[in-house]
């Protein structure tokens, strides 16, 4: 599992995913001014993968506030968001293909921050999972 930390205005971080396999990684969300972890208690965090920036339809959505195969869990006090993209969701993505994603969070007061974004590259599977 990879742990990412970002400070500043929505830095780019590119991700690669194997088609038909789980992708798990963690992000420590830090205050953009102090660099200290944000206490995520009561926050909503969401990651969306789309075919392109202009597309309206999400190919994968993982979030803390929806029950789905792909999801995000929080360790609020430590500012840590753990993202799980499920193999059933990644199997539906065309490969090889470059897409885009972003990760954002919303505070209990409804302030929204785009925290990370980047290219989401899907590598084709060679041996199908049975």
Secondary structure, 3 states (H helix, E strand, C coil): CEEEEECCCCEECCEEEECCCCEEEEEEEECCCCCCECCCCCCEEEEEEECCCCCCCCCEEEECCCCCCCEEEEEHHHCEEEEEECHHHHCCCCCCEEEEEEEEEECCCCCEEEEEEEEEEEECCCCCCC
